[in-house]
Amino acid sequence: GAEIREALTTWTGPAVNVIYAAQTGNIGYQLAGNVPVRADVHSGVFPVPGWVDDYEWRGFLSFEDLPYIVNPERGWVATAGQAVVPPGYDAQLAEQLADEFGPNINPAINQHWPDGYRAARINQQITATAAHTVGRQRNGTDGTMAALQADSIGTLVAVFAPLRTQLLPALLCCLGSNVVAKDSPS
């Protein structure tokens, strides 16, 4: 794991989630790449006027400030677009880096992440089986890891399915039989 993390210190492209497994048995996760330290008036979500100094990047987070985990207690690592640091991490990091970058900074790692439904499905699949298999099995079936990678069950469907049965009739009853808009030339 240490060699992999050392190699990732040279990654200078956009930030990426890297999951690794070493021959020694170590597993881990590392955020690698350039994460800008912005002024606190700039979230990084929308374009800003690049000619205005208030929006200038103050620099980049150092590799040591990027989140990582080695050999987690649960015994596995997965990333599927979910938040990689806990709530409050960015504020804590801003306070920690104030001497280096100034007091009004936004070192955002943890904003605008999906709610973790894909990661929850991976967790559900991994924890449902005590021992997983890879590759084609003797009985001709794919291993459990191949099935997990091909899994297309959306956990959000379970959240929205009850709404479908409640809202659809309400929407249909509001529709009239006239399907031509009033301002239509036809």
N, C-alpha and C positions, 0 to 999 in steps of 0.2 A: 503494500500500500504506500509506503513512504516514497519509493521510486516513482510511482505513478503520480503522486501529488507533486513531487519535485519536478517531473516533466511538465506538468500542467502550469507551473509558474511562468512558463514562457509563452503561454497562449495569450495572444494580444488581440484577438478578434472579438466580435460581439460575445457577450456572456452566454455560456451554454451549461446545461446540467450534464455532468459526467458521472456515470456509474461504472464501477470497476470491480473485478474479481481477480485476485492474484493467485498464482500457483501455490503460494504459501497458505492459502485458505482465508486470507484477509479480504473483506469486501468493504466497499465504501461509496460515498457520494462526495462530489466536490463541485461547487460552482466555480467555473473558470472563465477568464476573459476580462474584458474591460467593462467595469460598472462605473459610470460617471458620478462624480459628486457635483450636484447642481446647486444653484442658489435656491433658497427656500421658496422663492416666488415661481419656481418652475418645477412642475411635477414630472415632466418628461413624457406626458401622455399626448399633449397637443403641440403643434408647431408654435414657435415663438419668434419674435423678430430678432434674427441673428445679429443684427447691427446694434442692438441695445446691450450695453455692458452688463446690465442687471441679470441677463440670462446666460452669461458666460459660464461654462463649466469651470469648476475650481480645480479639477484634476480627476484622478481615478482612485477607487479604493485599492488598497494594497492586497496582494494575495492573502495575507494573514487575516484580513478583515472579511474575506469571503466565507460563506458558510460551508461546512463540510461535516461528515460523520464517518467514522471508521468502526467497523464491527459493531453495529447497533445490537442492542440486547435482543430485539425481536428476531434477529438472525437473517434478515434480508433487507434489501434496499430497492426502492422503486420511485420513479418520478414520472408524473403524467400531467404536468402543467399546474400542479397545486403549489401553494405558497411553500417556500423552502425555509423560511424563518418564522418564528412566532410573532404574533401581534406585539407591537411596541419595540421590535428590534431596531427599526430604522431610527426612531427617536433616541434610543440608547446609543446607537452608533454615532448619530449626529453629535450627541453630547461628548462622547469619547474622542471624536475627531475635531472638536471645535478649536483646539490649540493649533492644529495643523492647517485647517481649511477656513477658519473663521467661524463666528457664532451662528450665522444664518445660512445653514446648508441643508440640502436634501440628498442624503446618500441612499436613496430609495432602492431597496431590493424587494421589499414586500408590499407592493401595491398593485392593484388591478389583476389579481389572480382569479382564475375560475374557482368555484367553490369546492373543488376537490372531488367531484363525483367520479371522475375517471380513476383517481387514486383510490377512492373508496371501493370501487369495483375490483381493482387489482388486489387490494387488501382482502376483500371477500374471497376472491379466487385462491389466493395463496394460502390463506388460513383455513380454507375448507378441506384441504388435503394435507395429511401429515408428511408424506414423502412425494416429491415431484419427480417426473421423468422427462427426459429430453429425447428428441429424435423418434424415428419410427420404431414401434414396439414389435415384438415377435408375433403378436396377434394381428398385426397389420394396422393398428390404430396409431394415431399421432400421440406423442407424449403429452403430459399435462401442461408443460410449458408452451408447446406449440399451440395447444388449444387455448391457453390464456392469451397468447399473442393474437390469435384469430378471433377472440371473443368480441362480439359486437352488441352485447346487451347493454342498453342504456339505463342506468339507474335513475335518471330523471323521469323516465317513462312512469315509473311507480309513483312518483310525486305528482305528475300531471294527469294520470289516468282518471282519478276520481273527478277532477275538474272537467274533464271531457264529457263525462256523463251528466254532469250538472249544468254546464254552460251551453252545450250544443243545442239542447231543446229550447233553451231561452233565446239563443241567437236565431234559431230557425223560426220561432213563433213571431219574431219581430220583422221578418222579411215578408214583404207583400208579394203578390203574384206578378206585379208589374216589374219587369227586369230592365226596362228602358229608363235611363236617367231623364229627368225633366228637361235638362238643357241639351239633350242629345238631338242632333239634326235628323235622326231617322224617325 
